[in-house]
């Protein structure tokens, strides 16, 4: 089997994604710019959405699930009075209303979208229906009955109300949230319809859009050491897990996939944590009686 071409480079690149490009296209550009063997991202953004797209290279791809599971913040503008078949501005208008609720009515309605909620994905989404992507079936004109999914919404607040037709919201939520569904369901709850006009992911776990690099800068610095300077250590992808320093012998055992001795402080038996040696991540696993039992090992 032929070996993958490219550099053995690992770390996170925080991209401030522009509108008009898919998340996959951003990942492909980052992989090309770094000449990296392996790349992936933590959480898809719709093509017209902007903001944080965290791209993992090399060994950092093993930490993607921890960023995917982390809380994320979205700021978005809802167009009131119109529903679209895609629940955003890219779709066709399928319903309209002259009703425009006031701020108090919107604030009251938002309460039902906080905490543990159930959310039905948009018809045009990447969820699978009998092995097919929902958006592919929706494009063929099929009306889908998608199953509601649980979502944790930490907060959902009004940011601004520029005019009666629009309200800007900010949401902090867990894994798997669809902002388009929030806009759609809020419009239904208010009796006036609604869809997302624009959307920006402000932060995702430890990564903030203000620290993101633009695609123009990536193009400018592609294949140079200057671009490498923007790469963040893979350990940042483990920010939500406790760190346990490993002994030299423990680190050697962990690198071979075996339980290794670590120095624990307030970590309890059965907790998930990551082991470090000389400041670098060695493994992620479960802490048991002075040892970490690895589930992921990092080759760095």
C-alpha positions in Angstrom: 0.0 0.0 0.0 1.4 3.4 -1.0 2.2 5.8 1.9 0.4 9.1 2.1 2.4 11.9 0.8 2.9 15.1 2.9 4.5 16.3 6.1 4.1 14.7 9.5 2.8 17.9 11.1 0.4 18.1 14.0 -1.6 20.8 15.6 -4.7 23.0 15.3 -5.3 25.9 12.9 -8.2 28.2 13.8 -9.7 29.5 10.5 -12.1 32.5 10.4 -14.2 31.0 7.6 -15.7 33.4 5.1 -19.1 32.9 3.5 -19.5 31.0 0.2 -17.2 28.0 0.8 -17.8 24.6 2.4 -16.1 23.4 5.5 -14.6 20.5 3.5 -13.1 23.0 1.0 -11.5 24.9 3.9 -9.9 21.7 5.2 -8.6 20.8 1.8 -7.0 24.2 1.4 -5.4 24.0 4.9 -4.0 20.5 4.1 -2.6 21.8 0.9 -1.1 24.9 2.5 0.7 22.9 5.1 1.4 20.0 2.8 0.0 17.9 5.6 -0.6 14.1 5.4 -3.9 14.3 7.4 -6.5 16.9 8.3 -10.0 17.2 9.6 -12.3 19.7 11.3 -14.4 19.9 14.4 -17.9 20.8 13.5 -19.3 21.7 10.1 -20.4 25.2 9.2 -22.9 25.8 6.5 -21.4 27.3 3.3 -22.8 30.8 4.0 -21.9 30.7 7.7 -18.7 32.4 8.9 -16.5 32.2 12.0 -14.5 29.6 13.8 -13.7 26.5 11.8 -11.1 24.6 13.9 -8.9 22.4 11.5 -6.8 19.6 13.0 -3.7 18.3 11.4 -1.9 15.0 12.0 -2.1 13.7 15.5 -4.4 16.6 16.5 -7.2 14.8 14.5 -7.3 12.4 17.5 -8.6 15.3 19.7 -11.3 16.3 17.3 -14.1 14.6 19.3 -13.3 16.8 22.4 -13.7 20.0 20.4 -16.9 18.7 18.7 -18.4 17.9 22.1 -17.4 21.3 23.6 -19.7 24.3 24.0 -20.0 26.6 21.0 -21.2 30.2 20.6 -23.2 31.4 17.6 -24.4 34.9 16.8 -27.1 35.0 14.1 -29.8 37.2 12.5 -33.3 35.9 12.2 -35.5 37.2 9.5 -39.1 37.3 10.9 -42.2 36.9 8.8 -40.8 34.4 6.3 -40.1 30.7 6.3 -37.9 29.0 3.7 -37.5 25.4 2.7 -33.9 25.5 3.8 -34.5 27.5 7.0 -32.0 30.1 5.8 -31.7 32.8 3.2 -30.5 30.4 0.5 -33.8 28.7 0.2 -37.2 29.4 -1.4 -39.8 31.3 0.7 -42.6 28.8 1.5 -44.7 30.9 4.0 -45.1 34.5 5.0 -46.8 36.5 7.7 -47.5 40.1 8.5 -47.2 39.5 12.2 -44.2 41.1 13.9 -43.8 40.2 17.6 -42.4 42.8 20.0 -39.2 42.2 22.1 -41.2 41.0 25.1 -42.9 38.3 23.1 -39.6 37.2 21.6 -37.9 37.1 25.0 -40.8 35.0 26.4 -40.6 32.6 23.5 -36.9 32.1 23.9 -37.4 30.5 27.3 -38.6 27.3 25.7 -35.4 26.9 23.7 -33.0 27.0 26.7 -31.7 24.0 28.7 -32.4 20.5 27.5 -34.5 20.7 24.3 -35.5 18.4 21.5 -34.7 19.7 18.0 -35.7 18.5 14.5 -32.9 19.1 12.0 -33.6 21.1 8.9 -34.8 19.3 5.8 -31.6 20.4 4.1 -29.1 19.0 6.5 -26.4 16.3 6.5 -28.2 13.9 8.8 -28.7 10.4 7.2 -32.1 8.9 6.3 -31.8 5.3 5.3 -28.2 5.8 4.3 -28.9 9.0 2.2 -28.1 12.6 3.3 -31.2 14.5 4.0 -30.2 17.4 1.8 -29.8 15.1 -1.2 -33.3 13.7 -0.7 -34.7 17.2 -0.1 -33.2 18.5 -3.4 -35.2 15.7 -5.1 -38.4 17.1 -3.6 -38.9 14.5 -0.9 -40.7 15.7 2.2 -38.8 14.1 5.1 -39.9 13.2 8.6 -36.7 13.7 10.6 -36.4 12.5 14.1 -36.0 15.1 16.9 -32.6 15.1 18.6 -31.6 16.3 22.1 -29.6 19.5 22.4 -28.2 21.4 25.4 -28.7 25.1 25.1 -26.6 26.9 27.7 -27.9 30.4 26.8 -30.0 32.1 24.2 -30.3 35.8 24.3 -31.4 38.9 22.2 -28.4 40.9 21.1 -30.2 43.6 19.0 -33.5 44.4 17.3 -32.5 46.6 14.3 -36.1 46.7 13.0 -39.4 44.8 13.2 -38.3 42.3 10.6 -35.1 41.2 12.2 -33.8 40.1 15.6 -30.1 39.2 16.3 -29.6 36.4 18.8 -26.6 34.7 20.5 -26.7 31.1 21.5 -24.3 28.9 23.5 -25.0 25.3 23.0 -23.6 21.8 23.0 -22.9 19.3 20.3 -25.2 18.8 17.3 -27.2 22.1 17.4 -28.8 23.5 14.3 -29.1 27.3 14.4 -31.5 27.1 11.4 -33.8 24.9 13.4 -33.8 27.5 16.3 -34.8 30.2 13.9 -37.5 28.1 12.3 -39.0 26.9 15.5 -38.8 30.3 17.1 -40.8 31.7 14.2 -43.3 29.0 14.6 -43.6 29.6 18.3 -44.2 33.3 17.6 -46.7 32.6 14.9 -44.8 34.7 12.4 -42.3 32.2 10.7 -38.6 32.8 10.6 -35.3 31.8 9.0 -31.6 32.5 9.5 -30.4 35.5 7.5 -26.7 35.3 8.5 -24.8 33.2 11.0 -21.4 33.4 12.7 -19.7 31.0 15.0 -18.0 33.2 17.6 -16.1 30.6 19.5 -15.8 26.8 19.7 -14.4 25.3 22.9 -11.0 27.0 23.4 -10.9 28.6 19.9 -12.1 32.1 19.2 -12.9 33.8 15.9 -10.9 36.8 16.9 -7.8 34.6 16.8 -8.6 33.0 13.5 -6.6 33.2 10.3 -8.3 34.2 7.0 -8.2 32.1 3.8 -6.4 35.1 2.1 -3.6 34.8 4.7 -3.4 31.1 4.3 -3.0 31.5 0.5 -0.3 34.2 1.1 1.8 32.1 3.5 1.1 28.6 2.0 4.1 26.2 2.1 6.2 28.6 4.3 7.5 28.5 7.8 5.5 31.7 8.5 2.3 29.7 8.2 3.6 27.1 10.7 3.7 29.8 13.3 -0.1 30.0 13.3 -0.4 26.3 14.2 -1.5 25.7 17.8 -0.4 22.6 19.8 -2.7 19.6 19.7 -2.9 19.9 23.5 -5.3 22.8 23.1 -7.9 20.3 21.8 -7.8 18.7 25.3 -8.5 21.9 27.2 -11.7 20.5 28.8 -10.0 17.4 30.2 -7.7 17.3 33.3 -4.0 16.9 32.6 -2.0 14.2 34.5 1.8 14.4 34.3 3.3 11.0 33.5 6.5 9.5 34.9 9.2 8.7 32.3 8.4 5.0 32.6 4.6 5.7 32.5 5.0 7.8 29.3 6.9 4.9 27.7 4.2 2.4 28.6 1.4 4.7 27.4 3.1 5.3 24.0 2.9 1.5 23.6 -0.8 1.5 24.4 -0.3 0.1 27.9 -1.5 1.6 31.2 1.1 4.0 32.6 1.8 5.6 35.9 0.7 9.3 36.2 0.7 11.8 39.0 -2.9 12.6 39.9 -4.3 15.5 42.1 -8.0 15.8 42.3 -8.9 13.4 39.4 -11.2 10.7 40.5 -11.2 7.0 39.7 -12.9 6.5 36.3 -12.4 10.1 35.1 -11.3 10.7 31.5 -8.0 12.6 31.4 -4.9 13.1 29.4 -1.3 12.3 30.3 1.6 14.6 29.5 5.3 14.2 29.6 7.7 17.1 29.4 4.8 19.3 28.4 3.5 17.2 25.5 0.4 15.0 25.3 1.1 11.3 25.4 -2.3 9.7 25.6 -6.0 10.2 26.6 -7.7 7.6 28.7 -9.3 6.6 31.9 -7.7 7.2 35.3 -7.6 4.2 37.6 -5.5 3.9 40.8 -2.4 5.9 39.8 -2.5 4.8 36.2 -4.0 6.1 33.0 -5.5 3.4 30.8 -5.2 4.8 27.3 -7.9 5.0 24.6 -5.9 7.3 22.3 -2.1 7.5 22.0 -0.2 10.4 20.4 2.9 9.9 18.3 4.7 13.1 18.9 
